[in-house]
Amino acid sequence: MKRDPALYDYLPYARRPKIEWPGGARVAFWVAPNVEFYELEPPKNPSRAAWARPAPDVLNYSYRDYGNRAGFWRMAEVMDRCGMRGSVSLNVAVCEHHPEVIAACVERGWELYSHGTYNTRYLFNLSEDQERAVIQDSIDTIRRASGQKLDGWLAPALTYTERTLDLVAEMGLTYVCDLFHDDQPGPVKVKKGKLASIPYSLEMNDVIAYNVNLVAPRHYGEIIRRQFDRLYAEGEESGTVMCIPLHPYLIGQPYRLKAFEDALAYITGHDKVWLATGREIARHFIDHHYDAFAKASHPVRDL
Amino acid sequence: MDHDRYDWSMLPRREKVTWPNGARVALWVVPALEWFPLDMKGQPFKPPGALQTAYPDLRHYTLRDYGNRVGIFRIMKALERHGIRASVAVNAAVALRYPALLKEITSRNWEILGHGLDMDHLHYEGMPDEKGVIEKSLSILGKVRGWLSPAKSESSKTLELLKEAGIDYVCDWVNDDMPYRMNNSLCSMPHSADIDDYQILVNNHHDEDEFRDQLADQFDLLYGESATQGGRIMAISLHPWVIGQPYRIGALEGALAHIMRHPGVWPATGAEILDAWKAGGAA
């Protein structure tokens, strides 16, 4: 086991090359709906149980299923009204289980990126071959379902091996959402390829807000505004990134949706915000700022 | 007492403390720069903020490290607006890993407190080579006067070893609002585990407005007491990965604006407060 993942060098927020977003925007803003499939009786992983209760965990399974049956559609309408495209963090098995959901994403011009196969299949303890097979399946399935090249990665249920980011870079992906160390993109140190870390905020994530931090819906709207206001102000000096990761089973609950829509409309109503997708942010960063960031970073020594 | 580290003493019956220029409240801001190793064992207990998932827990590792890359710089801006210098508790691993960050701190003339090796080297009874751990931490940080053990963990030998290593004061004991002298002549400084962003925002799940209000209420009461009971200390314990998030930093800014509006607030480092306390004869 490593003490240090050694995936990035040190770059203090106060002293960095300036990021310039298209159109002089201060904030690159993206919304990442997690379209997920949780299996009722998944294969067991030695490092993590899928469900809190013995199988069948009817309550928790059906709570997630609500996202695809009801929550997704409501959430998508809110995003349409705000003119916001999604970058879908996709358990690719949804392509086979619920092609209707995928069609709704594709016809809106949303990006699909990989969030593994199922949210109940963890990467912990996979062999290299097994892990490559998971990534290849994502590449193939997303291509087949949407015609899109797979560019982004968020490990299923935030589970990893030591190899995960090396493998996704080697297999041609350009960005990951798995590192929570920054409000700006950054280079990821991988063995092969050029990989960018794109900020995907845990704090703005509805799962963390609702299930971990126990935030009330109207306050969730409030913290989204506060997050945006700060990043918008700081973005005058150098471009920042704000992400709202969503889960239709949570944000799509009727009592939570209005506060979210108001907050989203607040953000999209600003003029110096770039309403982007993960892929677009990564592409711009890699083309214009990656090398300067890598050069300015300080190598890290450990004890 | 049931031990001999210090003698008991009642807060309301002490000599009044005077601060420089007749200040009423000394404001002591203590951010902690922490590093949680990816392979952490959490022995003999998991410190606050410990990694949580199976290995490798990139999620919590990187979220904690956010404080060292981004969050601390928002705190710096918030303090600079009022000319406040902090006492920053630094894991030796942070100093070694991020010398550019240390440079930002020393260029601001902040005080540095020893904060152990990293968040997976807690102090506990029977730990291997505690003397070596303290010496190694201090050799990386250079000369420091104050010490905050990671997770406020101590063995029965910690205080003696810190004294031998040349430390003047410790911040581990939360039994007072004022400094006091321990029996081995180390001083204890009132670093709070309560008025702490991790405690209020993460553990208690109170929101940012509540955090701001609780800081203001803490200050208002101490400020009021100081009218009749002598100088007081307002300590604010911060974790840059918590308060340094974009949506939260405004709570600290709001509380500081409230505090600094009052006449007679003396923002100071721990060492400066301790020296004034000693000079005032209360020691």
Interface residues (C-beta under 8 A of the other chain):
Chain A: M1 K2 R3 D4 P5 L7 Y10 L11 P12 Y13 A14 R15 S47 R48 F124 L158 T159 Y160 T161 E162 D178 L179 F180 H181 D182 D183 L202 E203 M204 N213 L214 V215 H219 I223 I224 R226 Q227 R230 L231 E234 M242 H298 V300 R301 D302 L303
Chain B: P37 L38 D39 T53 A54 Y55 P56 L58 R59 Y61 T62 L63 D65 Y66 N68 R69 V70 F73 M76 A92 A93 L96 R97 Y98 P99 A100 L101 E104 L117 D118 K136 V202 H205 D207 E208 Q245 P246 Y247 R248 I249 G250
